[in-house]
Amino acid sequence: MNQSVMKALKLLNFFSVDTPELTLREIATKADIPKPTAYRLLAALEESDVLYKTKENEHDSRYRLGLKLLELGQIVSDQLEVRTIALPYMQQLAQEINEVIHLVIVNQNEATYIEKVDSSRALRLNTRVGKSSPLYAGSGPKMLLANLPPEQQHEILAADTFYRNNQSVDKQELIDQLEKIRENRYAYSIGEQDADTTGISYPVYDYRNEVVAALAVSGLSSHFEGENLEWIKTKSKQTAKAISGQLGYKRSDF
């Protein structure tokens, strides 16, 4: 990480419940850096709404934590809530269908896996909690991409090339897939992250009727056929709906 960014972020650690407001002089002293350096770092944080300048005069300035941190904190809180609520439902689903269950969210134009429940089968998938992947690779990421705000979706689709599992993806084909996902309200993938595996994902909604996560089921493609495929889809959809209900989603047309 850029050293200036690291130095600026470390300044935030000096604020606390007991010291919600600090002067430029106090911050420079605590950080053991010259006042001009501290001022420059604080100015960058202020410009990003991470800090708020409450007072400035020719001798000193005073700072408080800004509203951007409240906004970011709410995002983290929402993510922790969906993970906590979803886990017991994911565990129950894994027991019923004996496939790997993931919970996936959007994180800075990527898909991040925030929870995983393994099956009892001898299956190794290239996934782990904390792993990030492109939003166009895998059923969970594609479910999220299909439901992003148009401007964010266009930003991601503006790339010249797309690759899944080291294979190039046609952009128009991807756009058509996203349209189909929105129409069917579930996403499907075959071998997009791991060879010989299939993934099926359903949206998880919150009280604002917005997609906040994807419930993704993954396993060997040979298990995702015929009646077993329909069983997996039915149970996965029911589970995603139950999690959404716990998050405040009230619409009946899931």
C-alpha positions in Angstrom: 0.0 0.0 0.0 1.2 3.5 -0.8 3.2 4.9 2.2 1.3 8.2 2.3 -2.0 6.3 2.4 -0.7 4.2 5.3 0.5 7.3 7.2 -2.8 9.0 6.7 -4.9 6.1 7.8 -2.8 5.6 11.0 -3.8 9.2 12.0 -7.4 7.9 12.5 -6.2 5.7 15.3 -5.7 8.7 17.5 -9.4 9.5 17.7 -11.5 7.6 20.3 -14.6 7.9 22.3 -12.6 9.9 24.9 -10.9 12.1 22.4 -13.4 12.6 19.5 -11.7 15.9 18.5 -8.0 16.6 18.1 -6.0 19.6 17.0 -3.4 19.6 14.2 -0.7 20.1 16.8 -1.9 17.2 18.9 -2.1 14.8 15.9 1.4 15.8 14.7 2.8 15.2 18.2 1.1 11.8 18.6 2.3 10.8 15.1 5.8 12.3 15.7 5.7 14.0 12.3 6.2 17.7 11.3 3.0 19.8 11.4 3.2 20.5 7.6 3.3 16.8 6.9 0.4 16.2 9.3 -1.6 19.0 7.7 -1.1 17.5 4.2 -2.2 14.0 5.3 -5.2 15.4 7.2 -6.2 17.5 4.2 -6.4 14.4 2.1 -8.6 12.7 4.6 -10.8 15.8 4.9 -11.2 15.9 1.1 -12.4 12.3 1.2 -15.0 13.1 4.0 -13.1 10.8 6.3 -12.3 13.7 8.6 -14.2 17.0 9.3 -12.4 20.2 10.1 -14.4 21.9 12.9 -12.1 24.9 13.4 -9.2 26.6 11.6 -7.2 29.7 12.4 -3.7 30.9 11.8 -2.3 29.0 14.8 -4.0 25.6 14.7 -6.9 23.4 13.3 -9.3 21.0 14.9 -10.6 17.7 13.4 -13.4 15.2 14.0 -14.1 11.9 12.3 -16.3 12.4 9.2 -19.6 11.0 8.0 -17.9 8.8 5.4 -16.7 6.5 8.2 -20.3 6.2 9.4 -21.3 5.2 5.9 -18.5 2.6 5.6 -19.2 1.3 9.1 -22.9 0.7 8.1 -21.7 -1.3 5.1 -19.5 -3.5 7.3 -22.4 -3.9 9.8 -24.7 -5.0 7.0 -22.2 -7.5 5.8 -21.7 -9.0 9.2 -25.4 -9.2 9.7 -26.1 -11.1 6.5 -23.2 -13.5 7.3 -24.5 -14.1 10.8 -28.1 -14.6 9.7 -27.2 -16.8 6.7 -24.8 -19.3 8.3 -27.4 -21.6 10.1 -29.5 -21.7 6.9 -26.4 -22.5 4.9 -25.5 -25.3 7.2 -29.0 -26.7 7.0 -29.0 -26.6 3.2 -25.6 -28.3 3.1 -27.0 -31.1 5.2 -30.0 -31.5 2.9 -28.2 -31.4 -0.5 -24.6 -32.3 0.5 -23.0 -29.7 -1.8 -20.7 -26.8 -1.0 -22.6 -23.6 0.0 -21.1 -20.1 -0.4 -22.3 -16.6 0.5 -20.9 -14.0 -1.8 -21.0 -10.2 -1.8 -19.8 -7.3 -3.9 -16.6 -5.7 -2.7 -15.0 -2.9 -4.7 -16.1 -4.2 -8.1 -15.2 -7.8 -7.2 -17.0 -10.7 -5.7 -15.8 -11.7 -2.2 -16.7 -15.0 -0.5 -17.7 -14.2 3.1 -18.9 -17.6 4.3 -18.6 -21.2 3.2 -20.0 -24.5 4.3 -18.4 -27.6 2.9 -20.1 -30.9 1.9 -19.0 -34.3 3.1 -17.9 -35.2 -0.5 -14.2 -35.5 -1.4 -14.3 -32.3 -3.4 -11.8 -29.5 -3.5 -12.9 -26.1 -4.8 -10.8 -23.0 -5.5 -12.7 -21.0 -2.9 -12.2 -19.9 0.6 -13.6 -17.2 3.0 -12.1 -13.9 2.0 -11.3 -14.9 -1.6 -12.2 -12.4 -4.3 -12.9 -13.1 -7.9 -14.2 -11.2 -11.0 -17.9 -10.5 -11.0 -18.3 -12.4 -14.3 -16.8 -15.7 -13.1 -19.1 -18.2 -11.4 -22.8 -18.2 -10.6 -22.5 -16.2 -7.4 -20.5 -13.4 -8.8 -22.7 -13.2 -12.0 -25.8 -13.0 -9.8 -24.3 -10.0 -8.1 -23.1 -8.4 -11.4 -26.6 -8.8 -12.9 -28.1 -6.8 -10.1 -25.6 -4.0 -9.7 -26.8 -0.4 -10.4 -26.5 0.3 -14.2 -23.6 2.7 -13.8 -21.5 0.3 -11.8 -22.3 -2.6 -14.1 -21.3 -0.5 -17.2 -18.0 0.3 -15.5 -17.2 -3.4 -15.1 -18.4 -4.3 -18.6 -16.3 -1.5 -20.1 -13.2 -3.8 -20.0 -11.8 -5.0 -23.3 -11.3 -8.6 -22.2 -12.9 -11.1 -19.8 -11.4 -14.4 -18.6 -12.9 -17.3 -16.7 -10.6 -20.1 -15.7 -8.0 -18.9 -18.2 -10.6 -18.8 -21.0 -11.7 -15.7 -22.9 -15.4 -14.7 -22.6 -17.3 -12.9 -25.4 -18.7 -9.7 -24.0 -22.0 -10.0 -25.7 -22.4 -13.5 -24.5 -21.8 -12.2 -20.9 -24.3 -9.4 -21.4 -26.9 -11.9 -22.6 -26.2 -14.1 -19.6 -26.8 -11.2 -17.2 -30.1 -10.5 -18.9 -31.2 -14.1 -18.5 -30.1 -14.0 -14.8 -32.3 -11.0 -14.1 -35.2 -12.7 -16.0 -34.9 -16.1 -14.3 -33.8 -14.8 -10.9 -31.0 -17.4 -10.6 -27.6 -17.8 -12.1 -26.0 -20.9 -13.5 -22.3 -21.7 -14.3 -20.3 -24.7 -15.5 -16.6 -24.9 -15.1 -16.1 -21.1 -14.7 -13.9 -21.3 -11.7 -13.2 -25.0 -11.2 -13.2 -27.7 -14.0 -16.0 -30.2 -14.0 -18.1 -28.2 -11.4 -21.4 -26.6 -11.7 -22.7 -23.6 -9.7 -26.3 -22.3 -9.0 -27.0 -19.1 -7.2 -30.0 -17.3 -5.9 -30.2 -13.6 -4.7 -30.4 -12.6 -1.1 -32.4 -9.4 -0.6 -32.6 -7.0 2.3 -35.4 -4.8 3.7 -34.8 -2.3 0.8 -35.5 -5.0 -1.7 -31.9 -4.8 -2.9 -29.7 -7.8 -3.6 -27.0 -7.7 -0.9 -25.5 -11.2 -1.4 -25.7 -14.3 -3.5 -26.3 -17.8 -2.1 -24.2 -20.1 -4.3 -24.3 -23.9 -4.4 -21.3 -25.7 -6.1 -20.4 -29.3 -6.8 -19.4 -31.8 -9.4 -21.4 -31.3 -12.6 -22.5 -35.0 -12.5 -24.5 -34.1 -9.4 -26.4 -31.3 -11.1 -28.5 -33.3 -13.5 -32.1 -34.4 -13.8 -34.2 -34.7 -10.6 -31.3 -33.9 -8.4 -30.7 -30.6 -10.2 -34.4 -29.7 -9.6 -34.0 -30.7 -5.9 -30.9 -28.5 -5.5 -32.6 -25.5 -7.2 -35.8 -25.9 -5.1 -33.9 -26.1 -1.8 -31.5 -23.4 -2.7 -34.2 -21.0 -3.6 -36.1 -21.7 -0.4 -33.0 -21.1 1.6 -32.2 -17.8 -0.1 -35.8 -16.7 0.4 -35.7 -17.6 4.1 -32.4 -15.6 4.6 -33.9 -12.7 2.8 -37.0 -12.8 5.0 -34.7 -12.6 8.1 -33.1 -9.5 6.5 -36.5 -7.8 6.2 -37.5 -8.7 2.6 -41.2 -8.8 2.5 -42.2 -9.2 -1.2 -43.9 -12.4 -2.1 -42.6 -12.7 -5.7 -39.2 -14.2 -4.9 
